[in-house]
């Protein structure tokens, strides 16, 4: 769902946004031009950078979950199967992620929805 949302929002350009009333569209466009240094390109850049951060976080959470499952398989007596599935690059990722659970500013687990 994060990827689909990023695909949709990543294609969005504020200058192409529509409003139910033309007066609202004019007001929003004028507000962006008058109050945001760099105008629409800067707002679009901000949106894209925000999406990249969310995707990076989601990717890290996904990788962490996969590595935790692989580690659990190792502990439960299936080391050969998990090594075959893990591969060398994933094993390095597990080393990087183990012991480094990510959490949000409020302390909740940011990976809980994966």
C-alpha positions in Angstrom: 0.0 0.0 0.0 2.9 2.4 0.7 4.3 1.8 -2.8 0.9 2.3 -4.5 0.4 5.5 -2.6 3.9 6.7 -3.4 3.3 5.9 -7.1 0.1 8.0 -7.2 1.4 10.9 -5.1 4.8 10.9 -6.8 3.1 11.6 -10.1 1.1 14.5 -8.7 2.1 18.1 -9.5 0.5 20.7 -7.4 0.2 23.1 -10.3 -2.0 20.5 -12.0 -4.3 20.1 -9.0 -8.0 20.8 -9.5 -10.6 22.3 -7.3 -14.3 22.1 -7.3 -14.5 25.8 -7.8 -12.3 27.8 -10.1 -12.0 30.6 -7.5 -10.4 28.1 -5.1 -7.9 26.9 -7.7 -6.9 30.6 -8.4 -6.6 31.3 -4.7 -4.4 28.2 -4.0 -2.2 28.9 -7.0 -1.7 32.5 -6.0 -0.9 31.5 -2.5 1.8 29.1 -3.6 3.4 31.6 -6.0 3.3 34.5 -3.4 4.3 32.6 -0.2 6.6 29.7 -1.2 10.1 30.6 -2.3 10.6 28.6 -5.5 6.8 28.2 -6.1 5.4 25.0 -7.4 8.7 23.3 -8.2 9.7 23.7 -4.6 6.5 22.3 -3.3 6.7 19.4 -5.6 10.3 18.8 -4.5 9.2 18.8 -0.9 6.4 16.2 -1.6 8.9 14.0 -3.5 11.5 14.1 -0.8 8.8 13.3 1.8 7.7 10.3 -0.3 11.3 9.1 -0.5 11.6 9.2 3.2 8.5 7.2 3.7 9.6 4.6 1.1 13.0 4.3 2.7 11.4 3.7 6.1 9.0 1.2 4.7 11.8 -0.6 3.0 13.8 -0.8 6.2 10.9 -2.1 8.1 10.2 -4.8 5.4 13.8 -5.9 5.4 13.8 -6.0 9.2 10.7 -8.2 9.3 12.1 -10.6 6.6 15.4 -10.9 8.5 13.6 -11.5 11.8 11.6 -14.3 10.2 14.8 -15.8 8.7 16.5 -15.6 12.1 13.5 -17.3 13.7 13.8 -20.1 11.1 17.5 -20.5 12.1 16.6 -20.8 15.8 13.9 -23.3 15.1 16.2 -25.8 13.5 16.2 -24.8 9.8 19.6 -23.1 9.3 20.2 -24.6 5.8 16.9 -23.4 4.5 17.2 -19.9 5.8 20.8 -19.6 4.6 19.7 -20.6 1.1 16.9 -18.1 1.2 19.0 -15.4 2.9 22.0 -15.3 0.6 25.1 -13.2 1.4 23.6 -9.7 0.9 20.6 -10.5 3.1 22.8 -11.9 5.8 24.7 -8.6 5.8 21.4 -6.7 6.1 20.4 -8.9 9.0 23.6 -7.9 10.8 22.9 -4.3 10.1 19.3 -4.4 11.3 19.6 -6.8 14.2 19.2 -5.0 17.5 18.2 -1.8 15.7 14.4 -1.8 15.7 13.0 1.4 14.4 10.5 3.4 16.3 8.6 6.6 15.6 9.0 9.8 17.7 6.2 8.6 20.0 8.0 5.4 20.7 5.6 3.1 18.7 6.9 0.5 16.3 6.9 2.0 12.8 7.0 -1.4 11.3 3.8 -2.7 12.9 1.7 -2.5 9.8 3.9 -4.6 7.6 
